[in-house]
Amino acid sequence: MTRGLTIALDGMGGDHGPATVIGGADIASVRHPDVRFLIFGDEAQMRPLLNEHPRVAAVSEIVHTEVSIAMDDKPSQALRRGRKTSSMWLAIDAVKTGRAQAAVSAGNTGALMAMAKVILKTMPNVERPALAAMWPTARGESIVLDLGATIGPDALQLVQFAVMGEAYARVIFGLEHPTVGLLNIGEEEVKGTEQVKDAAQMLRDAKLPMRFHGFVEGDDISKGTVDVVVTDGYTGNIALKTAEGTVRLIVEFLRAAMASSILSRIGYLFAQGAFRALSKKLDPRASNGALFLGLNGLVVKSHGGTDGLGYAAAIDVAIDVASADLLKKIVTDLDALKNIELAGGGRKNSISEESEAAIS
């Protein structure tokens, strides 16, 4: 149910700022007419845009601030300059105070992660947050995490990612027991780093509401072999950017092929419907919006260079997870990890504050 939901928007985030944010909110308001928006940013820039979009203006409130975070600001710099006054900070803080049920920003990813972690803190039994997104596959969609929030997680942290990912899959896909796979350089148990192998053993032994598939390889992501693919932020981000670049390359090849001869152009005219369907499936805007998992609040990261249609998709993600009580489900599932030890007898699950100390 979306009635009564308020979504906080960082009105100044992204490459195109308020124009994309207001345009995206206008599209989202058609899909979700009961949702209200709390938009933070420079009112002088946003008010004329809202006047052009009366539908979203009727369900929105502007909270003025002149401070915004630049796309190239370092997280530490963003925290010093934008703490408590920037559009990004205020949007996240609205979630903490209960004025909004989720926040969306197309701004600087590192700054957004740093601010979200400082303001919302991590959940119990979560050491590091993860950035999760829905990935189009041959059989529909899968959830992939982490896409860049945590570099170099250990085995226990990978297990925490798996638990958060399966809870997300149960909410979004309506699955009772999602399948989960660990991204690796091969399916054999002897392959991979010690962290990945230890995480696999822990997932095999743990009694969790998931079906652990084992290891998956890079091509399994697009195949949709599992519902949830778990990896570290370094690998996940490279995989994401590689996939986006591959899609753009395919589109360029198709355009060149269709324009290469008169027969090709004629063939395109007969196959326009099929090409439109393909274009829609390949459009990255349709799956825009990555959710930070592991925080005491919902924050969605939109691609910085997207347009209104893509930003609306990120708002859709925020609305979906806010409507589904995702945080409660994650907390419940994570509770099962309290006494899990690393394979071979390592440390038990504990909450680390070193990441927060590094950015505060």
Rosetta blueprint (number, residue, H / E / L):
1 M L
2 T L
3 R L
4 G L
5 L L
6 T E
7 I E
8 A E
9 L E
10 D E
11 G L
12 M L
13 G L
14 G L
15 D L
16 H L
17 G L
18 P H
19 A H
20 T H
21 V H
22 I H
23 G H
24 G H
25 A H
26 D H
27 I H
28 A H
29 S H
30 V H
31 R H
32 H L
33 P L
34 D L
35 V L
36 R E
37 F E
38 L E
39 I E
40 F E
41 G E
42 D L
43 E H
44 A H
45 Q H
46 M H
47 R H
48 P H
49 L H
50 L H
51 N H
52 E H
53 H L
54 P H
55 R H
56 V H
57 A H
58 A L
59 V L
60 S E
61 E E
62 I E
63 V E
64 H E
65 T L
66 E L
67 V E
68 S L
69 I L
70 A L
71 M L
72 D L
73 D L
74 K L
75 P H
76 S H
77 Q H
78 A H
79 L H
80 R H
81 R H
82 G H
83 R L
84 K L
85 T L
86 S E
87 S H
88 M H
89 W H
90 L H
91 A H
92 I H
93 D H
94 A H
95 V H
96 K H
97 T H
98 G L
99 R L
100 A L
101 Q L
102 A E
103 A E
104 V E
105 S E
106 A L
107 G L
108 N L
109 T H
110 G H
111 A H
112 L H
113 M H
114 A H
115 M H
116 A H
117 K H
118 V H
119 I H
120 L H
121 K L
122 T E
123 M L
124 P L
125 N L
126 V L
127 E L
128 R L
129 P L
130 A E
131 L E
132 A E
133 A E
134 M E
135 W E
136 P E
137 T E
138 A L
139 R L
140 G E
141 E E
142 S E
143 I E
144 V E
145 L E
146 D L
147 L L
148 G L
149 A L
150 T L
151 I L
152 G L
153 P L
154 D L
155 A H
156 L H
157 Q H
158 L H
159 V H
160 Q H
161 F H
162 A H
163 V H
164 M H
165 G H
166 E H
167 A H
168 Y H
169 A H
170 R H
171 V H
172 I H
173 F H
174 G L
175 L L
176 E L
177 H L
178 P L
179 T E
180 V E
181 G E
182 L E
183 L E
184 N L
185 I L
186 G L
187 E L
188 E L
189 E L
190 V L
191 K L
192 G L
193 T L
194 E H
195 Q H
196 V H
197 K H
198 D H
199 A H
200 A H
201 Q H
202 M H
203 L H
204 R H
205 D H
206 A L
207 K L
208 L L
209 P L
210 M L
211 R E
212 F E
213 H E
214 G E
215 F E
216 V E
217 E L
218 G H
219 D H
220 D H
221 I H
222 S H
223 K H
224 G L
225 T L
226 V L
227 D L
228 V E
229 V E
230 V E
231 T L
232 D L
233 G H
234 Y H
235 T H
236 G H
237 N H
238 I H
239 A H
240 L H
241 K H
242 T H
243 A H
244 E H
245 G H
246 T H
247 V H
248 R H
249 L H
250 I H
251 V H
252 E H
253 F H
254 L H
255 R H
256 A H
257 A H
258 M H
259 A L
260 S L
261 S L
262 I H
263 L H
264 S H
265 R H
266 I H
267 G H
268 Y H
269 L H
270 F H
271 A L
272 Q H
273 G H
274 A H
275 F H
276 R H
277 A H
278 L H
279 S H
280 K H
281 K H
282 L H
283 D L
284 P H
285 R H
286 A H
287 S H
288 N L
289 G L
290 A E
291 L E
292 F E
293 L E
294 G L
295 L E
296 N L
297 G L
298 L L
299 V E
300 V E
301 K E
302 S L
303 H L
304 G L
305 G L
306 T L
307 D L
308 G H
309 L H
310 G H
311 Y H
312 A H
313 A H
314 A H
315 I H
316 D H
317 V H
318 A H
319 I H
320 D H
321 V H
322 A H
323 S H
324 A L
325 D L
326 L H
327 L H
328 K H
329 K H
330 I H
331 V H
332 T H
333 D H
334 L H
335 D H
336 A H
337 L H
338 K L
339 N L
340 I L
341 E E
342 L L
343 A L
344 G L
345 G L
346 G L
347 R L
348 K E
349 N L
350 S L
351 I L
352 S L
353 E L
354 E H
355 S H
356 E H
357 A H
358 A H
359 I H
360 S L
